[in-house]
């Protein structure tokens, strides 16, 4: 995810706002938020579609659709192993979004801890 101007600092550029809106739109779905949480909390920090269908209570095609949206938004990485695809979070993407939504003073305090 490219560096984007913080929302609480200088005004965000139009292109950056459009990119950020796309990423936030990917976040704005309860199933996708749960998928991100399930993947992040998986023992090895990654999960296969097969591992995600039962806990989320959706069909494999629906879970794959949501994972594709999250991957296209730059929030997940996908690795194909045989017939299965494994997904893991892109930490820098999550950190960038957190920085965008954190006021500059709190951001600098968080980095000094």
N, C-alpha and C positions, 0 to 999 in steps of 0.2 A: 504494500500500500504506500503510495507516495506521501511525502511530508505535506501536511495541510495546515493552514493557519489556524491557530486555536480560536474557538468560538468566543471565548471570554477575553481575548486580546485584541489583535487588529482585525478589521473586517475581513471576512472570508471571501476569497475570489470566487467568481461564478463557476468556473470549471471545478474547483475544489468542492464547492457546495454541491454540485451535481454528483460528483463521485461519492462524497460523504452520504448524501441522501440515498444513493443506491446501496451502500453498505448498511445504513441504518434500516432501510426497508427490509434487507435480509434478516436483520435482528428482530424486526417487528412482527414476529409470528411465534406463538407459544411453542409449537412443535420444534421450530428451529432453535429456539433458546434451550429447550430441553435436550436437543441433539448436541448442541455445543457443550452443555453441562455433562451429559453422559460421556462424551468423548474425552473431555478434560479430566473427568474423574476415573476413567478406565485405568486399570492397573499399569499399563505401559504407555498411557497417554495417547492411545490410538484405539480405534474400533472399526470393525467391519460392518457392512450393512446388515449382515446376518445377526450380529450381536445387538443391533439397535432396534429391530422391528418389534420384538416382544416387549421390551421395557417402555417403548413409546406408544405401543398399541396401534400402530399403523401398518399398512401393507408394505411389502418390499418396494414396489414401484413408487409409492408415495414417499417413503423414507429416502429413496434414491433421488427423487425430484428435489426434496428439501436439501439434501447434501450437495446436489449440483448447484443450487442457488447459493449456498454458503461458500462453496469452492469458487464459483465465479466472482463472488464478492471479495475474495481474497482472505476469507476468514479461516478456511481449511485448506490443507494440502491433501492430495489424493495419491496413493501409491497402489498400483495394480500388482497383485501377487497371484499368479495362476488365474483362476476364474473370479477371485474376490478382489474387491477394492477396499483398502484401508484408509482411514481418514484420521488426521491429527490437526490440532489447532495451530494457527500461525501466530505465535506469541507477539510478534512485532505488530501485527494488525490489531490485536486486542489492545495492546499498550497504546497505540496511536489513537484509537477511539477514546480510551480512558483519558489520555492527555488532552484531547480536543474538548472534552466535557468537564475538565477540571480547571477551575479558575487559576490564573498564573501564579498567584501567591501560594496557593495550596500545592500546586505542581512542584514548585521549587522546594517547599518544605518536605514533600514526599520523597524527593530525590536525595535530600541530605540525611535521611534516616539510615 
